[in-house]
Structure formats: structure tokens, C-alpha cells
Amino acid sequence: MFIKIIFSYILGFLKVSIEGYYIERFINICKNKKITIWNLKRNSNISLILNVRINEFKEICRIAKKTGCKIKIKNKKGMPFLLHRYKKRKIFLLLLLIVAVIIGLSSNFVWNVDIFEENGEELANIREDIENAGLKTGLLKSKIDTKEIINKIRLERKDVAWMGIEIKGTNAIVKLVKADEKPEIVNEDEYCSIISDKTGIITKINVQEGTANVKVGDTIKEGDVLINGWMEGKFTGIRYVHARGEIEAKVWYTKSKKIPYTLTETQYTCNEENKYGIKFGNFEINFSKKYSKFKIYDTIETESKIKLFSDFYLPISILKTTYKEQEEVQKTYTVEEAKNIGIKDLEEELEKEIENKDNIVNKNINTYEQEDGVQVYVTYEVLENIGTNEKIVF
């Protein structure tokens, strides 16, 4: 809304008064038609003062006529009226020319960098790495070597499968495709064994190539050999192979958590305050003191870069700091409530880790009551295919 008001000043707006018995209906129609109005002040039950853009004035005149309201212009504000008022003043025109030149010169620089990851997958610290590679705001577009930047990122980061950079206006658009994490693959012509990558109890084993080192019912731990990468014949002796087979095991996922009977939580109230500032490059101007009147609060900072067109950003940003008031609330739970909370939280955490929930065969819950809370343990038994190839080194 703040940015819209700034643009309204650039385009020009009117301060008008509305009089009539259907003012509420007038406002509702304006909102439905998405007409930008602000600084609404009610003088009486039938009188209202508000600001509206020049290009939307005719529309609110029609709405006023439809609702039986009278409309009157109180004041005219904005750049168009200033230009008309000072059109004979050379200094003003000179300043306007300087602003136009500055905007023209700024078009040679990059003032914004948009990063888009495929499927919304986030890449940690990617913005910092891109800046270190040579793409950041304030640089001349002619000095940016997109191929060199892409090569640097691809060499430094193994989690980037593809990267593209496009310069549009004063905006740099970076598109990334995250690389899939693939386990180390052993070539088919190399000798290898299959080892366990989890702890569990063998429930099924099907050897296709190699020699089984375990049987159904055996308890195995991570790193144990499941299928040896060799076969022994009575007449041929030992022959090394590329082990193949399917091994199913019952594995366990366990989590624990303590839920206290008395817990102090911080929660939001309905109160908040906003403070604004403006940023020119790296220079900031705050319109008010940067601290909150609240005792406990959460701070949310946003930066909205000003742009003239879709990809023509200016080196000017509107800063908004929102302070959301918080309060400490003390909650007391019974033994059963504490147990239920702990069980629910742990079940949600465990189910996020288990890929196929249909393979869950059993769930064990244990709770231990203590003086200050309940200790909760939740264990899931899951049937999973286990095992990974390990190259045989002679």
C-alpha cells in the first residue's frame, strides 16, 4: 500500500469530500472495483474526506452519482500539478532533467537479482555464492560475464545440475536446477559385495548372484556383509562376482521427547506497528526511531525495490519493519494431556522420515511419568529393502 501511495503522488491525486446518506455503500463499491483510496476521515455521519488517483476520479464520480452522494474536490496534489505550477521555473525543469539523466544512467547497472530454483527447491547459501562469483547489485551490465559466473558456480557446487542467467533491463534473472543426490555406483563388470546400510532383523533374502552371508531371522547392524561378492564351487574354487540380490529387513525408527507439566509459551497478540524507511543503494534513511514500544515482540523486515517497468528496477528501496507484539502464556497439562501431546508430536516427526507408511508393521509407545513431566518414546517397526554395493578391493 505504501508503494502504491508513492506512485499515486508521482501520477497525481485528489483530496475530495463525499456527502450523502449512503457513504458505506459508496466505499464498498470502490473496494469491489479495486479503486485505490486512502486517508479516509469521517467528518460526520454523512460526510467523508479521502484521497483518490487522478485517473480514477471519473469512476468515483459515477459511483457517487449511483449512490446519491455529492462529491467535491478539496485539493490537488502530486507531480503533474507541481509541473503545471512550476512549468516556467527553469531550476525545476533542470532538476527534472537531472533526475531523467540519473534514471538513464542507472539503466546501465544491475539493481536486482532474482533467483528461481526448479520446483521451489532451496539451495543453501546460493545467493552468497552467486554474489561471490561476480553477480550482485550495483555492477555495470557490461562488466558481468554470465558464462564465467555459471562456470564458477558449477565448479564450486555439486548440487547444481544446470544454471542460466538472463539480464533484462536492470534485473538479472538466475534460473537453477538442483542436482539429484545419487549413491556411488559400482560398475557391472566390477566385483562387489552387498553390505547393510541399516540395523534390523532379516525377514526375506533372495540371492541372484553371490553367496548369502545371512539368513532369515538374523540380526544385522550397519556395515555387516549380507551377500558376499564371490561364489565357491567344488571343482572351480572361488570365483568373484558382482553380487546381486534383494534383502528385506525389519528396521526401527525411534524418537523420544519430554513434555513438562507446566510450559511457558510465547504467542502473538493482535497488536503490531509498522515503521518505514528508504534505501538508496547501501544508504538507509529511517523515518522513525527503530525500536518498538512493545516489551516482547517479533521483528519482520521487508525490502520492496522500486521499479518503473516489469524488469526496470531503480537503486531505491522502501524498507518496512513490522513489530508484532508477543506475550508469554503459561500452560499446565495433566499427565494424560502431556502424554497425548508427546505421542502426537513424535508420530508426526517419524512419519516424515518413513518413505512408505504402508510398510509400518508395528508401533510401540512407552511413557514414563516424572515429577516435572512425562518422557515419551515412540518406535515404529518398518519392513524395508536394505543393502548397498561395496567394491571388493584386493
C-alpha positions as CSV (number, residue, x, y, z in Angstrom):
1,M,0.0,0.0,0.0
2,F,2.9,2.4,0.9
3,I,4.4,1.9,-2.6
4,K,1.0,2.5,-4.2
5,I,0.7,5.8,-2.4
6,I,4.2,6.9,-3.6
7,F,3.2,6.1,-7.2
8,S,-0.1,7.9,-6.7
9,Y,2.0,11.0,-5.7
10,I,4.0,10.7,-8.9
11,L,0.9,10.2,-11.1
12,G,-1.1,12.8,-9.1
13,F,-4.1,12.5,-6.8
14,L,-7.1,14.5,-5.5
15,K,-8.3,15.1,-2.0
16,V,-12.1,15.0,-2.2
17,S,-15.1,15.2,0.1
18,I,-18.1,12.9,-0.2
19,E,-21.5,13.8,1.3
20,G,-24.6,11.6,1.3
21,Y,-26.6,9.1,3.3
22,Y,-25.1,6.0,1.6
23,I,-21.4,6.6,2.2
24,E,-20.8,3.0,3.4
25,R,-22.3,1.7,0.1
26,F,-20.0,4.2,-1.8
27,I,-16.9,2.8,0.0
28,N,-17.9,-0.9,-0.6
29,I,-18.4,-0.3,-4.3
30,C,-15.0,1.4,-4.5
31,K,-13.4,-1.6,-2.8
32,N,-15.2,-4.1,-5.1
33,K,-13.9,-2.1,-8.2
34,K,-10.4,-2.1,-6.6
35,I,-10.2,1.7,-6.6
36,T,-7.2,2.9,-4.5
37,I,-8.5,5.3,-1.8
38,W,-6.6,6.3,1.4
39,N,-6.6,8.7,4.3
40,L,-10.3,8.3,4.9
41,K,-11.6,10.7,7.5
42,R,-15.2,11.0,8.6
43,N,-16.4,14.5,9.4
44,S,-19.9,13.4,10.3
45,N,-22.4,10.5,9.7
46,I,-23.0,11.8,6.1
47,S,-19.6,13.4,5.3
48,L,-16.2,11.8,4.4
49,I,-12.8,13.0,3.1
50,L,-10.5,10.8,1.2
51,N,-7.6,10.7,-1.4
52,V,-8.0,9.2,-4.9
53,R,-5.9,9.0,-8.0
54,I,-6.5,11.3,-10.9
55,N,-7.2,8.5,-13.4
56,E,-9.8,7.0,-11.0
57,F,-11.7,10.3,-10.3
58,K,-14.2,9.9,-13.1
59,E,-15.0,6.4,-11.8
60,I,-15.8,7.6,-8.3
61,C,-17.9,10.4,-9.7
62,R,-20.0,7.7,-11.4
63,I,-20.2,5.7,-8.1
64,A,-21.2,8.9,-6.2
65,K,-24.0,9.6,-8.7
66,K,-25.2,6.0,-8.4
67,T,-25.3,6.1,-4.6
68,G,-26.8,9.6,-4.4
69,C,-23.7,11.3,-2.9
70,K,-22.2,14.7,-3.7
71,I,-18.5,14.9,-4.5
72,K,-16.3,18.0,-4.2
73,I,-12.5,18.5,-4.9
74,K,-10.8,19.9,-1.8
75,N,-7.2,19.8,-3.0
76,K,-4.9,18.7,-5.8
77,K,-1.5,17.1,-5.1
78,G,1.2,15.2,-6.9
79,M,3.9,15.7,-9.6
80,P,1.5,16.6,-12.5
81,F,0.2,19.6,-10.5
82,L,3.7,20.7,-9.4
83,L,4.9,20.5,-13.0
84,H,1.9,22.7,-14.1
85,R,2.6,25.2,-11.3
86,Y,6.3,25.5,-11.9
87,K,6.5,25.0,-15.6
88,K,8.0,28.4,-16.0
89,R,10.7,27.9,-13.5
90,K,14.0,26.8,-15.1
91,I,15.6,25.4,-12.0
92,F,12.7,23.0,-11.5
93,L,13.0,21.8,-15.1
94,L,16.7,21.5,-14.7
95,L,16.2,19.3,-11.6
96,L,13.7,17.2,-13.6
97,L,16.3,16.8,-16.4
98,I,18.9,15.7,-13.8
99,V,16.5,13.1,-12.5
100,A,15.9,11.8,-16.0
101,V,19.6,11.6,-16.7
102,I,20.2,9.7,-13.4
103,I,17.4,7.2,-14.4
104,G,19.0,6.8,-17.8
105,L,22.5,6.2,-16.4
106,S,21.1,3.7,-13.8
107,S,19.8,1.6,-16.7
108,N,23.4,0.5,-17.4
109,F,23.6,-1.2,-14.0
110,V,22.0,-4.3,-12.4
111,W,19.8,-3.2,-9.4
112,N,18.1,-6.5,-8.6
113,V,18.9,-10.2,-8.8
114,D,16.0,-12.7,-8.9
115,I,16.8,-16.4,-8.2
116,F,14.4,-19.1,-9.2
117,E,15.0,-22.8,-8.2
118,E,13.2,-25.5,-10.2
119,N,10.2,-26.9,-8.2
120,G,10.9,-24.4,-5.4
121,E,13.8,-26.5,-4.1
122,E,16.0,-24.3,-2.0
123,L,19.8,-24.3,-2.4
124,A,21.6,-23.3,0.8
125,N,23.7,-20.1,0.6
126,I,23.2,-19.9,-3.2
127,R,22.7,-16.1,-3.2
128,E,26.0,-15.6,-1.4
129,D,27.8,-17.9,-3.8
130,I,26.4,-16.1,-6.8
131,E,27.5,-12.7,-5.4
132,N,31.0,-14.1,-4.7
133,A,31.1,-15.4,-8.3
134,G,30.6,-11.9,-9.6
135,L,26.8,-11.2,-9.9
136,K,25.5,-8.6,-7.5
137,T,23.6,-5.4,-7.5
138,G,25.3,-2.2,-8.4
139,L,27.5,-3.7,-11.1
140,L,27.7,-2.4,-14.7
141,K,25.9,-4.8,-17.0
142,S,28.8,-4.7,-19.5
143,K,31.2,-6.0,-16.7
144,I,29.1,-9.1,-16.0
145,D,30.4,-12.2,-17.7
146,T,27.5,-14.7,-17.3
147,K,29.4,-17.7,-18.7
148,E,32.2,-17.2,-16.2
149,I,29.8,-16.9,-13.3
150,I,28.0,-20.1,-14.4
151,N,31.3,-22.0,-14.7
152,K,32.4,-20.8,-11.2
153,I,29.1,-22.0,-9.6
154,R,29.1,-25.3,-11.4
155,L,32.7,-25.9,-10.2
156,E,32.1,-24.9,-6.6
157,R,28.7,-26.5,-6.1
158,K,27.9,-30.2,-6.8
159,D,24.2,-29.7,-6.1
160,V,23.6,-27.5,-9.2
161,A,22.8,-29.5,-12.3
162,W,22.0,-26.6,-14.6
163,M,22.2,-22.8,-14.3
164,G,21.2,-19.9,-16.6
165,I,21.5,-16.1,-16.3
166,E,19.5,-13.6,-18.3
167,I,19.8,-9.8,-18.0
168,K,16.6,-7.9,-18.6
169,G,16.5,-4.1,-18.0
170,T,18.2,-3.6,-14.7
171,N,17.2,-7.1,-13.5
172,A,19.3,-10.2,-13.5
173,I,17.2,-13.5,-13.6
174,V,19.0,-16.6,-12.4
175,K,17.4,-20.0,-13.0
176,L,18.8,-23.1,-11.3
177,V,18.1,-26.9,-11.4
178,K,19.1,-28.8,-8.4
179,A,21.2,-32.0,-9.0
180,D,19.8,-35.2,-7.6
181,E,21.9,-36.9,-5.0
182,K,22.9,-40.3,-6.4
183,P,24.7,-43.0,-4.5
184,E,28.1,-44.2,-5.7
185,I,27.5,-46.7,-8.4
186,V,29.7,-49.8,-8.8
187,N,30.1,-50.8,-12.5
188,E,28.6,-54.1,-13.6
189,D,31.9,-55.5,-14.5
190,E,33.5,-54.9,-11.1
191,Y,33.4,-57.3,-8.2
192,C,31.4,-56.1,-5.2
193,S,29.5,-57.4,-2.1
194,I,26.2,-56.1,-0.7
195,I,26.5,-54.7,2.8
196,S,23.8,-53.5,5.2
197,D,23.1,-49.8,5.4
198,K,20.7,-50.2,8.4
199,T,20.3,-52.1,11.7
200,G,17.5,-54.6,11.7
201,I,16.3,-58.3,11.5
202,I,16.3,-60.1,8.2
203,T,12.8,-61.1,7.1
204,K,13.5,-62.1,3.4
205,I,16.6,-62.8,1.3
206,N,16.8,-63.6,-2.4
207,V,20.3,-64.1,-3.8
208,Q,20.7,-63.7,-7.5
209,E,24.5,-63.6,-7.7
210,G,27.0,-64.2,-5.0
211,T,26.9,-66.1,-1.6
212,A,24.4,-65.3,1.2
213,N,26.2,-64.3,4.4
214,V,23.0,-64.1,6.5
215,K,19.7,-65.9,6.8
216,V,16.1,-65.0,7.7
217,G,15.9,-64.2,11.4
218,D,19.5,-62.9,11.8
219,T,20.0,-59.6,13.5
220,I,22.3,-57.3,11.5
221,K,23.8,-53.9,12.0
222,E,25.0,-51.2,9.6
223,G,28.2,-52.4,7.7
224,D,27.5,-56.1,8.0
225,V,28.0,-58.1,4.8
226,L,24.7,-59.5,3.5
227,I,25.8,-61.1,0.2
228,N,29.4,-61.9,-0.5
229,G,30.8,-61.0,-3.9
230,W,32.2,-64.4,-4.5
231,M,31.0,-68.0,-5.2
232,E,32.8,-71.3,-4.4
233,G,32.4,-74.4,-6.4
234,K,33.6,-77.9,-5.7
235,F,35.7,-78.1,-8.8
236,T,36.0,-74.4,-9.8
237,G,37.2,-73.0,-6.4
238,I,36.4,-69.4,-5.5
239,R,35.1,-67.2,-8.3
240,Y,34.5,-63.4,-7.7
241,V,31.2,-61.8,-9.0
242,H,29.2,-58.7,-8.9
243,A,26.8,-59.5,-6.0
244,R,23.0,-59.1,-6.7
245,G,20.0,-59.8,-4.6
246,E,17.0,-58.5,-2.7
247,I,17.2,-58.3,1.1
248,E,14.2,-57.3,3.2
249,A,14.6,-56.5,6.9
250,K,12.6,-55.2,9.8
251,V,14.1,-51.9,10.9
252,W,13.3,-49.5,13.7
253,Y,12.7,-45.8,13.9
254,T,12.7,-44.4,17.4
255,K,12.3,-40.9,18.8
256,S,11.8,-39.6,22.4
257,K,10.6,-36.3,23.9
258,K,9.9,-34.9,27.3
259,I,6.7,-32.9,27.8
260,P,6.7,-30.8,31.0
261,Y,3.5,-30.4,33.0
262,T,4.0,-26.6,33.1
263,L,5.1,-24.9,29.9
264,T,5.6,-21.2,29.2
265,E,4.8,-20.4,25.5
266,T,5.2,-17.2,23.6
267,Q,2.3,-16.3,21.3
268,Y,1.2,-13.3,19.2
269,T,-1.3,-10.8,20.3
270,C,-3.4,-8.8,17.8
271,N,-1.2,-5.7,18.2
272,E,1.5,-4.7,15.7
273,E,3.2,-1.5,14.5
274,N,4.9,-0.6,11.2
275,K,7.9,1.7,10.6
276,Y,9.1,2.8,7.2
277,G,12.4,3.9,5.7
278,I,14.0,4.4,2.3
279,K,17.2,2.9,0.9
280,F,19.5,4.4,-1.8
281,G,22.0,1.7,-2.7
282,N,23.6,0.9,0.6
283,F,22.5,4.2,2.3
284,E,19.4,3.9,4.6
285,I,17.1,6.7,5.9
286,N,14.6,5.7,8.6
287,F,11.5,7.9,9.0
288,S,11.2,7.0,12.7
289,K,13.2,5.5,15.5
290,K,14.0,1.8,15.0
291,Y,12.7,0.4,18.2
292,S,9.3,-0.9,19.4
293,K,7.0,0.2,22.2
294,F,6.3,-3.5,22.9
295,K,8.1,-5.3,25.7
296,I,8.1,-8.7,23.9
297,Y,7.9,-8.7,20.1
298,D,8.9,-10.3,16.9
299,T,10.6,-8.3,14.1
300,I,9.8,-8.8,10.4
301,E,11.9,-6.7,7.9
302,T,10.9,-6.4,4.3
303,E,12.5,-4.6,1.4
304,S,10.5,-3.6,-1.7
305,K,12.6,-2.4,-4.6
306,I,11.0,0.3,-6.7
307,K,10.7,-0.4,-10.4
308,L,9.3,1.6,-13.3
309,F,8.5,-1.4,-15.5
310,S,8.5,-5.2,-15.1
311,D,12.3,-5.5,-15.3
312,F,13.5,-1.9,-14.8
313,Y,14.5,-1.6,-11.1
314,L,15.8,1.6,-9.6
315,P,18.5,1.7,-6.9
316,I,15.8,2.8,-4.4
317,S,14.0,0.5,-2.0
318,I,11.2,1.0,0.5
319,L,12.0,-0.5,3.9
320,K,9.3,-1.8,6.1
321,T,9.8,-3.0,9.7
322,T,6.9,-4.7,11.4
323,Y,6.9,-5.3,15.1
324,K,4.4,-8.0,16.2
325,E,3.6,-8.0,19.9
326,Q,4.0,-11.2,21.8
327,E,3.0,-12.4,25.3
328,E,4.1,-15.2,27.5
329,V,1.4,-17.6,28.4
330,Q,1.8,-20.4,31.0
331,K,0.1,-23.6,30.1
332,T,-0.5,-26.5,32.5
333,Y,-1.1,-30.1,31.3
334,T,-2.4,-33.1,33.0
335,V,-0.5,-36.4,32.8
336,E,-2.8,-37.7,30.0
337,E,-2.6,-34.4,28.1
338,A,1.2,-34.4,28.2
339,K,1.3,-38.0,27.0
340,N,-1.0,-37.3,24.1
341,I,1.0,-34.2,23.0
342,G,4.3,-36.1,23.1
343,I,2.9,-39.1,21.2
344,K,1.3,-36.9,18.5
345,D,4.5,-34.8,18.0
346,L,6.7,-37.8,17.8
347,E,4.4,-39.7,15.4
348,E,4.4,-36.7,13.0
349,E,8.2,-36.5,13.1
350,L,8.7,-40.2,12.5
351,E,6.2,-40.4,9.6
352,K,8.1,-37.6,7.8
353,E,11.2,-39.8,7.9
354,I,9.5,-43.0,6.6
355,E,9.1,-43.0,2.9
356,N,6.4,-45.7,2.6
357,K,4.0,-45.7,5.5
358,D,2.2,-48.8,4.2
359,N,5.3,-50.8,5.3
360,I,4.8,-49.9,9.0
361,V,4.1,-53.2,10.7
362,N,4.1,-52.2,14.4
363,K,4.2,-49.2,16.7
364,N,5.4,-49.2,20.3
365,I,4.7,-46.4,22.7
366,N,6.3,-46.1,26.2
367,T,5.8,-43.3,28.6
368,Y,7.5,-42.6,32.0
369,E,5.9,-40.3,34.5
370,Q,8.4,-38.0,36.3
371,E,8.0,-35.2,38.8
372,D,8.1,-32.3,36.3
373,G,6.8,-34.1,33.1
374,V,6.4,-37.2,31.0
375,Q,9.1,-38.8,29.0
376,V,7.6,-40.3,25.8
377,Y,9.2,-42.9,23.5
378,V,7.7,-43.9,20.1
379,T,9.2,-46.7,18.0
380,Y,8.0,-47.8,14.5
381,E,8.9,-51.2,13.1
382,V,9.1,-51.0,9.3
383,L,9.7,-53.5,6.5
384,E,12.3,-52.1,4.1
385,N,14.7,-53.3,1.4
386,I,18.2,-52.7,2.6
387,G,21.7,-53.1,1.3
388,T,24.2,-51.2,-0.8
389,N,27.0,-52.3,-3.1
390,E,30.6,-52.1,-1.8
391,K,33.5,-52.7,-4.2
392,I,35.9,-55.5,-3.4
393,V,39.4,-54.2,-3.0
394,F,42.2,-56.8,-3.5
